[in-house]
Amino acid sequence: MTEEQVETKAESLSRTEMRKQQKELLEEAKITKLKRRLNYVIAFLVTVLILILLFMRFINF
């Protein structure tokens, strides 16, 4: 192989590694966003459940 082929091969590997790292970072960001949304949904459902139980307690269902 000539030096040009080696350099081209090294560049393609580095680009591949960069693409792989970017993909991993994007996946981590998506997971973090989904975790935050899930926490909000859980907090909302717990709050609604408590309000319904209080309502039922004082209205005597």
C-alpha positions as CSV (number, residue, x, y, z in Angstrom):
1,M,0.0,0.0,0.0
2,T,1.1,3.5,-0.7
3,E,1.2,6.3,1.9
4,E,-1.9,7.8,0.3
5,Q,-3.9,4.6,0.8
6,V,-2.8,4.3,4.4
7,E,-3.8,8.0,5.1
8,T,-7.1,7.5,3.4
9,K,-7.8,4.4,5.4
10,A,-6.8,6.2,8.6
11,E,-9.1,9.1,7.8
12,S,-12.1,6.8,7.1
13,L,-11.5,5.0,10.4
14,S,-11.4,8.2,12.3
15,R,-14.6,9.4,10.6
16,T,-16.2,6.1,11.5
17,E,-15.1,6.5,15.1
18,M,-16.4,10.0,15.2
19,R,-19.7,8.9,13.7
20,K,-19.9,6.1,16.3
21,Q,-19.2,8.5,19.2
22,Q,-21.8,11.0,17.9
23,K,-24.4,8.2,17.7
24,E,-23.6,7.1,21.3
25,L,-23.9,10.7,22.5
26,L,-27.2,11.1,20.7
27,E,-28.6,7.9,22.2
28,E,-27.5,9.0,25.7
29,A,-29.3,12.4,25.2
30,K,-32.5,10.7,24.0
31,I,-32.4,8.3,27.0
32,T,-31.9,11.2,29.4
33,K,-34.8,13.1,27.9
34,L,-37.1,10.0,28.1
35,K,-36.1,9.5,31.7
36,R,-37.1,13.0,32.5
37,R,-40.4,12.7,30.8
38,L,-41.1,9.4,32.6
39,N,-40.4,11.0,35.9
40,Y,-42.9,13.8,35.1
41,V,-45.5,11.3,34.1
42,I,-45.0,9.3,37.3
43,A,-45.2,12.4,39.5
44,F,-48.4,13.5,37.7
45,L,-50.1,10.1,38.1
46,V,-49.2,9.9,41.8
47,T,-50.6,13.4,42.3
48,V,-53.8,12.5,40.5
49,L,-54.1,9.3,42.5
50,I,-53.8,11.1,45.8
51,L,-56.3,13.8,44.7
52,I,-58.8,11.1,43.7
53,L,-58.4,9.2,47.0
54,L,-58.8,12.4,49.0
55,F,-61.9,13.3,47.0
56,M,-63.4,9.9,47.5
57,R,-62.6,10.0,51.2
58,F,-64.3,13.3,51.9
59,I,-67.3,12.7,49.6
60,N,-67.8,9.2,51.1
61,F,-67.9,7.0,48.0
